[in-house]
């Protein structure tokens, strides 16, 4: 890609808009995304586009804006640029700069949501308004969406849009560009850019364990709390079976591409259901990277919330724990429950009860599309010598809802990162921040991707 064609003033405006959004506290719960949505809506109105604000409540709307192709040029189904405006809570005492300050230290913008994902919202606004000004002959409608409630399950956000107002998303969009992908990963002197083509499913469970009730002045080894504590510890320590599909194979092969022949030959064995669990600790020494890889190779189950009786001097007859389960492609909540029963049966016998609180399947999309090819080309033009990897993430995004409209969804949030800055650690972590130069680079890459893709016959 050639040097930036963006005027410095436009890039500075993008930086200032992101600062404005970072200073709006949209912590979910409660969300209150209205002020952030209004801020973006004003930008679109100034560009001659008409934003729409719709949702379950006035305080938590979903913002959509449609840039229509001319009838004589429109040959393809819509493309959606999707972001979410809610953020997870931040403990200000743990931050170098206040999480809702939008602090600019000359290198980075600091704030909750800088990465996840107000930064992409601004990238998409900047790219779309720039291309509209250029008046390029787009071959499909382009829809910008900034939704509520992604961090708490999407009920007020993309799920509501898909269920109640799919027309605001084009009805049957062909593509959605969403989080998480397009950022630099430095490894062994090489630069990789994952483009997300799959994400694991969700199985939020509640495990209830029964025990004999009584007075807590008489300690019991079979109380519900005691048994639940041991069952919870066993789940946390468990390593469930491997379920590595094509998505995981492609991911492993992508990172092995620049390595020697031996490493490229070994990479597929990491996905083997028997060999993989034993080979992974030998092949990957870094614990954090090993944990990340393991999370895409199997179902995971993380206990998060405990609940028992209300009185301190009573042995409750039951105790429960909520479990955040994530499903490998092809797996279901029933499959995960059966795996967990095997883990806890020596502790609870067959008395433990599992309840499914929420379930959605893993989603996976083909990388054999014109949009994927253009995203790949734009990244390679912008960073020659790098490697593009189709990736799967262990979390979920709004893409699980958009997929129900028949859309092909990609995580493509182009962001050039310096070596040593851990992108994954910025998600939900302390000191979330976005490099300003890398953010500007991403605006250019996204704009170039759309410019080339939207005018292709």
Phi, psi and omega in degrees: 000140179292170177302160186307132173261359179284128172300145180303326182295324180291319179293322178293324177296321177297318178299316181293322178296318178297320176301318179300315181294323180293334180278354177264116183282107179245036180303132182243118003282156006269349181100276180049056184281358188305311184298321178292319178297318179297322180300315180288321180302322179298323178298313182294321178299322180292343179260007177084015177253150186254105179286152175237138180239113184219146178175190181290326182220162179296327184283342186229062182277164170253129181265127173229144179221133183243124173258111188274136172285151174295142183307323182287343180259343189283110180236351187233163177287160187298159172242134181249132171258109190248138173217168173235149186256348177280157180225163177278161179299156178227133177270102187302331182294343182261001186258146174291319175235147183308138187292345178239034180263337187061032186300133177249111180264010181093342178243317183229155165261128184257139174159150176295122183105354180302317177265315189245092343219043178293334177300317179289325177305316180290320175305312183293319177301313184294316180295314184294314181293325178296314182292326177295320178297325178289343178059043179288149183280079184293145185266004180201162174289145176243128184241126173265133177229129172236105192258166176264163158068018179296323186289340182248017174118353172082005185303318181273350189251247186297327178296316178298316179300314182294320182284319190254326184222057178299340178299330179290344177256014180092359180081300181222064182300143178279322183224150169230129171258124190219191171278164003237122180170171177086005181261157184283133169242122178265129181208119177053041178082359179252158179243127180241147173232106176284140168244118186288125177242356182204153173217148182291160177276177183239135170221093177273121189240158169234122178259123178245132181241132179266152176207170181281122179286160179173189180274132186285356174286348177247094184303144180228139181273353181241028177289159181298321181293317181296315180293320179295321180300316180290322178294319179297317178297321180294320178295317181297326183272351186286152171237099186290165184300153177289141172220076186262111178266195181299326181299315180290321178300313181295324179296312180296319180294325180297318180283340177274349187308315182277000183277179179284174185298325181294314180296320178295328178285327182283328186309314180297334181291337177297335180270355181291132186298334181259315183284321187307310182301331179273330183281327187304313179297332179280325185276332184234107185277331182288118185300319183292319178292323178297318179297319180297317179294317182299326183295335179266354184261353182207170167291150175234154179217115183241112176295134185232327184223132180248146178210138177216207183295172184262341183258137184288339184256022180234132170278110183291148179285347178208156176214151183221158176225137174270140187234126175272101179261139176237135191253130173293154178308133181091351181262158180231172176299323178299318179298315181295317179300319179297322178294320181288327177300321178295327180290318188261352183304320177299341182262315188254351189066217180256020184270343182292144181240133176252138175237134178272115180275322178201140179217138169213141185285161171299152176237146182216143184227150181291142173268359181268066180224158177299325181292316178300317181297322180289322176298316179299314181296319181296320178294317181291325176294323182281334180219077181302142178088358178274177182235137180256129186235122171291128191236161172237140180249151180282344180266190175236159177225184176296347182299332180297332176276316180299330180300333181289347175269003181087013182278146167271122188246134178234142170272108185216094182234076189300128184205116180274121185246144175286154176299133179105343177264115185274106182300314183299325181291340179288333179291115175066009182262175174289155175058040175300134182200160182230129178295130185295315180297318179293326176295315177296319176302318180295323176300316180295317181294315180296317180297316179296320178301312182291320180301316181286318185289322187283347178250005178286132179300000000 
